[in-house]
Amino acid sequence: MEDLRQQIAAGRLAVGDPIPSTAKLGSQYDVSSTVVRRAVTELTAEGLLHGQAGKGVFVRARPTPAAVQPSTAELAATVERLEAKLDAMAARLEALERKS
């Protein structure tokens, strides 16, 4: 569900685009069709998706920025960047302390 929300927010799935089939999403995320249907139901309740009988499920709207949660990979990358910056700052501080 979060990945679909992020794809919509990023524009990879634009308003009016169909989302992949339940079977394809289940295979892509290695989850059951029940899990896929629940995610689609929740995104529909949020107003992001809408179904058309016999045609499929389509993107209705983009989520508000506050509704989009960063992925685990994005959070891990941010933590790594911050750790690198912190290490660089600690090294500079140590060098300054040695000079004084």
C-alpha positions in Angstrom: 0.0 0.0 0.0 2.8 2.4 0.9 4.7 1.7 -2.3 1.6 2.3 -4.4 1.0 5.6 -2.5 4.6 6.6 -3.1 4.3 5.8 -6.8 1.2 7.9 -7.1 2.8 10.8 -5.2 5.9 10.6 -7.4 3.8 10.6 -10.5 5.0 7.2 -11.7 1.3 6.4 -11.5 -0.5 9.5 -12.7 -4.1 10.5 -12.2 -6.2 8.5 -14.6 -3.7 5.7 -15.0 -4.8 2.1 -14.3 -3.0 0.3 -11.5 -1.6 -3.2 -12.2 -4.0 -6.2 -11.8 -4.5 -7.9 -8.4 -2.5 -10.9 -9.7 0.3 -8.7 -11.0 0.6 -6.8 -7.7 0.4 -10.0 -5.7 3.3 -11.4 -7.7 5.3 -8.2 -7.6 5.0 -7.8 -3.8 4.9 -11.6 -3.1 1.6 -11.2 -1.2 -1.9 -12.8 -1.5 -4.7 -11.4 -3.5 -6.5 -10.7 -0.2 -3.6 -8.4 0.9 -3.7 -6.6 -2.5 -7.5 -6.2 -2.3 -7.2 -4.7 1.2 -4.5 -2.2 0.1 -6.7 -1.2 -2.9 -9.7 -0.8 -0.6 -7.8 1.4 1.8 -6.3 3.5 -1.0 -9.8 3.8 -2.5 -11.2 4.9 1.0 -8.5 7.6 1.1 -9.7 8.9 -2.3 -6.5 7.9 -4.2 -8.0 5.2 -6.3 -11.4 4.4 -7.8 -12.7 1.3 -9.5 -14.7 1.0 -12.7 -16.7 -2.2 -13.0 -15.3 -4.4 -15.7 -12.5 -1.9 -16.5 -10.2 -1.9 -13.5 -8.9 0.4 -10.8 -7.5 3.8 -11.6 -5.6 6.6 -9.9 -8.1 9.2 -8.8 -5.8 11.7 -7.0 -2.4 12.3 -5.6 -1.9 12.0 -1.9 -1.1 15.1 0.2 2.6 15.3 1.1 1.9 14.6 4.7 0.2 11.2 3.8 3.3 9.9 2.0 5.7 8.0 4.3 9.2 7.5 3.3 10.2 3.9 2.5 12.6 1.9 4.6 15.2 2.1 1.9 14.8 5.9 1.8 15.1 6.2 5.6 18.2 3.9 5.6 19.9 6.1 2.9 19.1 9.2 4.9 20.6 7.6 8.1 23.8 6.7 6.1 24.2 10.2 4.8 23.7 11.7 8.2 26.2 9.2 9.8 28.8 10.1 7.1 28.3 13.9 7.8 28.5 13.2 11.6 31.8 11.3 11.1 33.2 14.1 9.0 32.2 16.7 11.6 33.8 14.6 14.4 37.0 14.3 12.4 37.1 18.1 11.8 36.4 18.8 15.5 39.2 16.4 16.5 41.6 18.1 14.1 40.7 21.5 15.5 41.2 20.3 19.1 44.6 19.0 18.2 45.6 22.4 16.8 44.7 24.2 20.0 
